[in-house]
Amino acid sequence: MLPAFAQDAPLTTVSERSGFTETGRYTEVIELCDAFAARYPDAVRCQTFGTSPEGRAMKVLVVSQTGAFTPEAAREQGLPVTLMQGGIHAGEIDGKDAGFLALRELLEGEIAPDVLQQQVFLFVPVFNVDGHERFGAWNRPNQRGPEQMGWRTTAQNYNLNRGYVKADAPEMQAMLGLINQWDPLAYVDLHVTNGAKFRHDISIQVEPVNSGDKALRNAGTALRDATIDYLADHGALPLPFYPSFVQGDNPASGFRDGVATPRFSHGYVPLRNRLGMLVETHSWKEYPHRVKTTHDAIIAVLQQVAEHGEQWQDIAKAADARAAKLGGDEVALTFEASDKCHPIEFKGYAYTRTPSEVSGATMTRYDETQPEIWTVPLCDDVQPALVIEAPKAGYLVPAAHADWVSERLDRHDLEYRRVDRAMEDAKVETFRAESTRFGESSYEGHQRLELEGQWKPDSRDVAAGALFVPIAQPDARLVMHILEPKAPDSLAAWGEFNNAFERKEYMEDYVAEEVAREMLEKDPQLKAAFEKRLREDAEFAADPRARLDFFYRRHSSWDDRYNLYPVMRTDRTPR
């Protein structure tokens, strides 16, 4: 039962009452969630969708004037679902205050009438709730307001917007559960930039636009362009790309567009054939301006989903069906902007670049009293970079790894099944790394790994208990990003299979010496190859370990699983 005070509680925020110079603590979120539900019992439900490591309830407001307050009801009525979140980086808290303001105006009929009759709006005011309570005045030193704000990372020091695929953090697992339940058509992540000083105040990035299902790209482009138009009509200076310079802090280097990898929200959602939007207000704008601009972006998106959501849902469902038929097709896993660039006029300020007496580096200094137009290059011809042919049937995960990999697949609600009987001499594809590069330092608690190599036909015994992960499922692209070893956010890339690429067994040098002499005596071709290598490769010739390994790698005692990626691909569905 809701507390009695919620019936009469004001629906304004600490931020609004302070003139948008402050932001409230997380207790305010809990109180407002209850208060909105009490004030509008026919339109709002306040729900808990997870618990943070420090024990805080993770709140979502389910808002609709259709009576659809469950995923089942939304699907039964054919309603699109729009999920917006604030505070994934809890110092970038514009989305929380802007979202509550927009929600009150919508419910009171002050703005955008009827949009809540055409969709279900899920509003998560703060995603990183523990980080939100690490409150301080200098948590964002390159950001103007509010007076105090939360911290970028969680209590476990995870950056949630690096974890959509690996999903280590309990908060991310809770969010993926919410996504799995509701299947939002549009997922909007509300941020604040870092970076230089200029006059543009917000950027809107959407995918699919350059990536993913081609028909769905049209919907993504329409959503992005309409949101930008709405913002411009309401006094903003929006951008369709993230305004980060190509070269450090050098404005003259211009900008390069791209497609985010799926560790990021707007890189992950498109792999599920849904619309992902990244909203970034500009950190050097004052907090009242940023909240207003974020508010306008929220209203713009909700209006677009209300108007086009039914059509976009049909496109998304058709994209699901197309994705389930990707087996054997070439699929782009990464994208990069080409060198085909063009000049743009960018609204900046006068600046100088001079040596710093503090750091010794060249430092950029901006004069915000002197508006200036910069003519700089924009490289926005985004093209596929890493392209992999999808397996015709799917992936086989050996029984030794099946338990933990199945847990990861479950987090994303992906389809798989256990192979209940052994497969002898199965025709598969295997991937052996030709080169490996381990990360030099820890990143998000992982030692990352880059692999080079190719899939090749092979025959392997597959024990009962292995997982078969079919490519014939709506989230086929996500399956590939998780299980393709060269994908940038795969399990392999995050170091989850590092043991397979660590050498565990060795031959003593004196034994290797004896083995080498015996092999040279018995195999004239091997001897000729060794002598040629000595003549042509000075580095090899000067390295005793490499010379002995030349023979060890050709000996029956060599570990044939070293550098062999444990997951296999198959063209045949196991029985």
N, C-alpha and C positions, 0 to 999 in steps of 0.2 A: 504494500500500500504506500502511496506517495505521502511524504510529510505534509502536514497541514499548511506550513508556510508557503509551499510551492504554489498553492492556488492564488495567492496574492503577491508573490514575489515579483519584483520588477524584472523585466526581460532585457534590461540594458546591462552592458558589461562595465566592469571597472574602467576599461579602455574608453568606452563612449563617455562615461561620466567624467573622466579626466581630460576630455578633449583630445583623446588619442595620444596622450603622452605616456601613459602607463599601460600595463597589461596585468590581468589578475593571475592569481595562483591557481593550481589545479583544482582546489576545492570549489572554485567558482564554476568550473566546467561541470562538475558533478551536480552542483546546485541548479545551474541553468538547465541541464539536461532534464532533471526532475521537474523544474518549473515550466518548461515548454510543454512537457507531456501533460502536466496538470492543467495548464491554461487551454491547451488544444487537444483534448482527449480523442477527438474524432480525426485528428491529423498527425499526431506525433506519438511515438513510443520511444522511451529512453531505455536502452539495453546495454548490457555488458557483454563484450565479445572476447575478452581475454583478461588476464591478470599479469601485471608487470613483475619483473624479478624482485622489486621492492614491495610488492603486494598491493599495488594500486589497481583499481578497476579501470579497464580500458573501455571508454564509452562511445557508443554510436547512437545518433538520433535517426530514427527511421521516420521519414516524413512523406506523407501522401494524403491527398484528399479523396482517395478512391477506396479507402478501407483495406488496401493491400499492405499489411504489415508483416507478412511472412514471405519468404522466397516462393513458396508454393502458390500463395495468392497472387503474387506478381506474375508468375508464369501463367496461371490460369486466366488472368485478365489480359495477358499479352502486353504487359507494361514494360517499357524500358527502365532500367535501373541506372542511376547516376551516383557514383561514389566519389565524394570529395574528402580529402584529408588535409588537415593543417598539422604543423609541428612535427613532421618526420625528422627535421632538424629543429629542435625545440627553441633555439635562439631566433629562428626565422618564423616568427609567430603571427605574421599578418593574417594568415588563413583562419586562425581561431576567431579573432575579433571581427574580421570581415564576414565570416560565415554566420556567426550569431546575429550580426546586424542584418544581413541579407535575409536570414530565415525569419526574423521577426517581421520585417517589411512584407515578405511574401505571405505570411500567415495572416497578417492584418490587412492585406489587400492594398498596401500602399504602392506596390510596384509589381509589374509582370503578372497580372491576374491570370489565373487558370493554369499556370505552368505545373502546379502540383497536382492537377487533375489528369495530367498526361504522363506521369512517371512516378517512380519511387525515388526519393532523394535520400541517400545515406550520407550523413555528415559526421565525420570523425574529427572533432575539434582539435585534439592533440593525439598524435600517433605515439610519439616518444614521451610517454608520461613521466618516467623517472628523470629523464634529461630535463624536462620542463621544470622540475622542482630543484634543479641545481641552479638556483637563481642568482644573478649577479649583474652588476652595472657594466662590466667590461667583457661579458661573454662573447660579444660580437664587436670587436674594436673597430671594424671597418663598416659599421652600420649605424645609421642615425635613428635612434629610438627603437623601442620604447626605453624608458629610463632603466629598467631592469628586464632581463629576459632569461630564458633557460639555456641549456647547453646543447651542443651539436649532437653528441653521442649518448647512448643509453648508459644505465648504471653499470653494465658489463662492458662498456666502452665499444659497443658496436655502432657503426654508422649504418643505420637502417637502409639508407638509400645506396647501399652497396651489396645488399643481401637478399634481393628478391629470388634469385635462383638457389643459392646455397642455403638460405633460410636458417642460419644458426640461431638467431635471436628468438627467444620466446615471443616477443612482440611481433616479429615477422611471421612466425608460425600462426599466431592468432589472426593477423591480417589476411594471410592466405586462406585461412579457414573462412573468414568473412567473404572473401572473393569467391571461394568455391561454392559457398551456400547461395549467394545472391547472383553470381554471374553478371556483374555490371557491364552494361553496354559501353559506358564511358567512365574512365577512372582518371580523376584530376588530382594532381599533386601540387600543393601550394607552397612555394618557396620564396626565398629572397636571394639575389645573386651575391657573389663576391665580385671584386674587380675594380675597374678604373672609374673615373668620374666623367660622366657625360650627361646629356639631357634626356635621352630615351629612358622611360620609366618602367617598362614591363616587356618581357618577351614571352611569346606563346609558341611552344613546340608541340607538335602532334605527330604520332605515328599510329597506324600506317599512313605515310605520305611518300616517303622514299623507299620504304621496305614493305615486306609482307604481301598479303593478298592484294592483287592489282585492283580488283573492283572495290575493295574496302578502302584503298588509297583515296578514291574519289570522295568517300564520306569523310575521311580524315582531313583532306584538304578543305572541304566545305566547312567543317567545324572550325578548323584553324582560321580560315579567312573571314568567316562571319564573326568570330570572336574578336579578331583584330579590328574589323570594321566597327563593331560596336564600341570597342575601347576608344578608337580614334574619334568616333562621334561624341564620346563623353569626355573629351579633353585630354586623353592619354597620347603618348608617343610610343606606340607598340612596335615590336620587332618580331619577325617570324623565325629568328635564329638566336642562339645563346651568344651574348656579346662578350666573348672571351677572345682576346687578341691572339693571333697566330704566334707572335713572338713576345712572350713575357708581358711587360707593361709598355710595349711600343705601339702606340695607336696607328702609326703608318703601316704596320704589317697587316692590318685589316683582319678579316674574319674568315673562318672556314666552317662550313656547316657539316653535319654528319648525322649518323643514326646511333643512338645510345645502345650499348650492349645491355643484356637483360639483367644485369645486377641493379640497374636503375629502373624506377617505376615505369617510365614511358618507353623503355626498351623491352620490358617484360610483358606488359599487357598486350601489345600487338601480336606476340607469339601465340596468344590465346584467341586471336581474331577478334579483338575488341579495340576500342579507341582509347589510347593513352595520351594524356595532356600534361605537360610540365609548364606551370605558371611561375615565372620568376620576376618579382618586382625588383627594382634597382635599389641596392642597399644604401646608396647615398641620398636617396629621397627621404624627406621627413616622414615619420610614422603616420601622421594623419593622411598624407597623400598616398602612401603605400596601401593603407587599409582601404581607402576609397577605390583605388585602382583594382585591388584584389576583389573587392565587393562587386565591382562592375564586371570583372571576368566571371565571377560565379553566376551572376544574373544572365550574362550572355550565353554561357554554356547551358544553363537550365532552359532558357528560351529555345535554343537550338534543338535540344533533345526533345522538348515538348512538341516542336514543330515537325521535326524530321525523324524522331526516334523510331517510329513504327517502320519506316522505310529502311533506316539504318539497321534495325534488328534483322530484317529480312536479308540484307546484304551480308551481315555477320553470320547468320545461320548458313547461308549459301557458301560463305568462306569456310565454315567448319566442314562442310561436305567436300569442298575442293581440297582442303588440307588432308583429309582422310585418304585422298587418292594421290598423294605426293610420292609414293613408293617408286623408286627408279628414276625420279626426276631430279634435275639439278636444283639445289636450294641454296640461296645466298644466306650465309650466316653472319657476315660482317659487311659493312659498307664504308666507303671513304669518298671524300670529295676529290675530284680530279683537279688538275692544274688549270682547268678552264674557268677562269675568273673574270669578273667584270667590275668596273668601278661603281661605287654607290656614294651618295651624299649622306653622311652620317652626322647627326646633330651632337656636336661635342662642345668643348671649351678650348680656349687658347691654352697652350701648354709649352713647357720647355723641357729639354732633356740634357742634363748637365751632370758632371761627376759629383758624387756625394762625398763630403768630407767625413761623414760618419762611416759608411760602408765601403767607400771606394768604388762602388759600382755606379754605372749611369742610372740616374734617377729621374723619373717623370714627375713634374710638378704642374698641377692644373690651376688655372685662374677662373674660378666660377663666376667672376664678375664679367667675363668676356666670352659670350656665346660665339661659337665658330662652327662652320661647316667643314667637316673633314671629307675629302675625297679619298676613299680607301678601297682596296680590293675586297670583294666578297667571292669566295669560292663555294658555290652552292650546287655544282653539278655532281650530285651524289650518285655513286655507282657501286655495284657489288664488288667486294674485295675477295673474301674467302667464300668460294662456292664448292659445295660438296654434293655428290650424288647421294640421294637418300637410299637406304637399303630397300630392296623390293618387298621384304616381309617385315623385318624389324631387327631388334637387338637381342642377344643372348647374354645374360649376366650370370657368370658361374655361381654354383651353389655356395662357394666360399664367401661370396660378396652379396648374396641374395638378400639376407636379412636387413643389412644397413642400407643397401640401395633401395629396397622396397619402401623403407621408411621415408627416404627422400622423395620418391615418386608419389607416395601418399600425400605428402605436403602440398603437392600441386594437383592432386586428384587425377593423376594419369592412370591409364589403363595398362595392366600387365597381368600375367598369370604364371603360376608355377608349372614347370615341365615335370610331369609326374613319373616319367621313366627315362632311363639313360638313353643317350643318342651316341652310338658308336660310329667313329669315323665320319662324323657329320661334315657335309660340305658347307663351309663358312668362309667368311672373310676375317682376317686378323690384321692388326696394326702393330708393327714393330717400329719403335722410335729409331730413326737414323741419327738424331741428335736430341739432346735434352738440355734445358737451361732452367735451373732452379732459381727461385727468387733469392736475392742476397739478404733480404730482411723479411720479417714477418709483416703480413698485410691482412688486416681483419682477423688476426689469429691464425692465419694460414701461411704456409710456404708455397707460393704459387709455382707453377711449372709450365713451361712452354715446350711443346713437342713438335718435331718435324718428322714426317714419315707418310706412308700411304697405306691404304687398305689393299690387301692382296689375297687372292684365293688360297684356301688352306683346307686341311682336313683335321678335325679335332674331335676328341671324345668329350661329350658334354654329360656331366653327371645329373642324375635326377635331383630335383630341387632347384635347378637353375630357374632364372626368370626369363620369360619371353615378353618383350616389350614391343607391341606391334606399332608399325608406322601408320597403319590404317586407323587413325583416331583424329578427332578434331584438332588436338593440340600437337600435331606431328612436328611442327617447327620447334616447339618447346622440348619435345623428346630429343630432337637432334641437338639442341643447345646443351642439354644435360649430358648426353652420352657420346657425342662426337668429341674425340680427344683434343682436336685442334680448336674447338669452339672456345671463345674467350672466357666464358663463365661456366664451362662444363665442370663436372665433378673432377675430371683429371686436371683441368687448369687451376682449380682451387686446391690442388694437392691431395685430394682424397685417395688417389691411387699411387702416391709417391713410392710406396714400398716396392711396387713392380719395377721401378726405375732406379733402384738402389742395388748395387752389386753386393751380394751377401757371401759368396764363396770365392776362395782364392787358391792358387797353386803356389807352393813355396818356390822361391827362385831356383834353388838347387834342383828341385824336381822338374821345374819348367825347362831348365837347361838340359837335363837328361832327355826329356820328352822331345825338345826341339831337335837335338842331335839325331835321335832315332827317326824322327819324321823326315829330316833332311836326307838321311841315308836311304830311306825306303821310297821317297816320292820325288823323282827328278823335276816334275812340273812345279811342285811346291818350292823346291830349292831355287828354280829359275825365277819364280814370282818373288821370293824373298830377296834374292840378289838384285832384281830389277828395282824393288822398292828401296833398297839401300842406295842404289845409284841415283834414283830420281827424287828421293824425299830426304833432304838433309836433316830436317827436324826429327823424322822417324829414326834415321840412322844414329842420331845423337842421344836417343832416349832408350836406355836399357829396358825399362818397363814396357814400352810400346813394342820393342823387338820380341820380348818373351811372350807378350800377349798375342802377337801375330800367330804364334803356334798354339797357345792355349785356346784361343777362340776357334781353332780348327780341330781341337781334340774332343773326344767323346765326353770328357768330364766337364766341358763348358756348360753353364746353366742356359738351357735353351729358352727359358722363360724370362731371362734378363732383357729388359726394355720391351717386353711384350705387353701391350695393353690388355688387361684381363677380359674386357668386354669384346664380344664378337658380333658380327653382322651376319644375317642370313637372308637368303632369297626365298626360303621355304618356311611356311608356318609349321611349327612342330605339332605333331599329333598329340 
